[in-house]
Amino acid sequence: MKPKLLLPILLALTATVVTARADFFNDIEGNLDGPAVEGSPKYTALYFSAHWCPPCRMFTPKLVEWYKEFKSKHPDFELVFVSSDRDEAAMKDYIKGDDMPWPYAKFDKAQDESFQKFSSDGIPYLVLIDSEGKALTAKDGNEWQSPQEVLAQIEKLVP
């Protein structure tokens, strides 16, 4: 390749790299359903849970109450439900029955790497992700931790 032709290609590649920006929420937004989200939140909490899970069913109403209060004061925060249900009907019954006011991963997308790389070996599981896709509350290896403990961490981390 002649040097005159190579320079425009290198400049174009450099411009792409310089202007590219990681944005976790924008990356997953196409895989979400439910209530629309304005803009791109700086912090996204992923809530892994299921209709069939008794501890999840006990925690979710508390999370709904917490979310309504916290979200009203923190517009740069969003929560996303990632279902571990066995079928889409169970997932939708869970969302409706517990009046979840946040977006959720489409049932056929919940097992995608974009979500599963943040999951744990137990549910309910909650993890806070920053805009660059870094898990802020996860333990090494995404070891399970109480979602109630994670709520306390979120309250400290999200301005």
Backbone hydrogen bonds, N-H to C=O, Kabsch-Sander energy under -0.5 kcal/mol:
donor,donor_aa,acceptor,acceptor_aa,energy
5,L,2,K,-1.0
6,L,2,K,-1.7
7,L,3,P,-1.7
9,I,5,L,-1.0
10,L,6,L,-2.4
11,L,7,L,-2.5
12,A,8,P,-2.2
13,L,9,I,-2.4
14,T,10,L,-2.4
15,A,11,L,-2.4
16,T,12,A,-1.8
17,V,13,L,-2.1
18,V,14,T,-2.5
19,T,15,A,-2.1
20,A,16,T,-1.4
24,F,131,S,-3.2
27,D,23,D,-2.0
28,I,24,F,-1.6
29,E,25,F,-1.9
30,G,26,N,-0.5
31,N,28,I,-2.5
32,L,29,E,-1.6
33,D,104,Y,-2.6
42,K,76,D,-0.6
43,Y,76,D,-2.3
44,T,129,I,-2.8
45,A,78,E,-2.9
46,L,127,V,-2.7
47,Y,45,A,-0.5
47,Y,80,V,-3.2
48,F,46,L,-0.6
48,F,125,Y,-3.1
49,S,47,Y,-0.6
49,S,82,V,-1.6
53,C,50,A,-1.2
57,R,53,C,-2.5
58,M,54,P,-1.7
59,F,55,P,-1.9
60,T,56,C,-2.9
62,K,59,F,-0.6
63,L,59,F,-2.1
64,V,60,T,-2.6
65,E,61,P,-1.9
66,W,62,K,-2.5
67,Y,63,L,-3.1
68,K,64,V,-2.2
69,E,65,E,-1.6
70,F,66,W,-3.0
71,K,67,Y,-3.1
72,S,68,K,-0.9
73,K,69,E,-0.7
73,K,70,F,-1.1
74,H,70,F,-0.9
74,H,71,K,-0.6
77,F,74,H,-1.5
78,E,43,Y,-1.8
80,V,45,A,-2.9
81,F,103,P,-2.0
82,V,47,Y,-3.1
83,S,81,F,-0.5
84,S,49,S,-2.3
91,M,87,D,-1.7
92,K,88,E,-2.6
93,D,89,A,-2.4
94,Y,90,A,-2.2
95,I,91,M,-2.4
96,K,92,K,-2.5
97,G,93,D,-3.2
98,D,94,Y,-2.1
99,D,96,K,-1.0
100,M,95,I,-2.2
104,Y,33,D,-2.5
105,A,81,F,-3.1
106,K,31,N,-3.0
109,K,106,K,-2.4
110,A,106,K,-1.1
110,A,107,F,-0.7
112,D,109,K,-2.1
115,F,112,D,-1.5
116,Q,112,D,-2.8
117,K,113,E,-2.0
118,F,115,F,-2.1
119,S,116,Q,-1.2
125,Y,48,F,-2.3
127,V,46,L,-1.7
129,I,44,T,-3.0
130,D,134,K,-2.4
131,S,42,K,-0.9
133,G,130,D,-2.1
136,L,128,L,-3.1
136,L,134,K,-0.6
137,T,128,L,-0.9
139,K,143,E,-0.6
142,N,139,K,-2.2
143,E,140,D,-1.1
150,V,146,S,-1.6
151,L,147,P,-2.1
152,A,148,Q,-1.4
153,Q,149,E,-1.7
154,I,150,V,-2.9
155,E,151,L,-2.3
156,K,152,A,-1.0
157,L,153,Q,-2.1
158,V,154,I,-2.7
